[in-house]
Amino acid sequence: MSGKETIELTSKGAWRAMKKVKHSDIRHIRVTAGTDTTILDSPINLNLRIIPRVFTAPFQAIGLVTSIFARMTRTKISLSIQSDQD
């Protein structure tokens, strides 16, 4: 069974969200500034399951820093992910 959901990196739970992203495939990325300005809206296919478990904490830290940067610049980064759940 597969589940689709959207992760936004301006959220306060960025650390947990990035842990969830690490165990899934990123299917779409969208970066917006304000409410109506789209900077990037692109379908991608990025499998993050190949990242070794040792790099989970640094990957989550990158997500946290990205979330703080997005909040400071008033942008929103949305990742559409698809995860396989048994």
Secondary structure, DSSP 8 states (H G I E B T S, - for coil): -EEEEEEETTSTTHHHHHHHHHTSEEEEEEEEETTTEEEEEEEEEEE-TTS-GGGHHHHHHHHHHHHHHHHHTTEEEEEEEEEE--
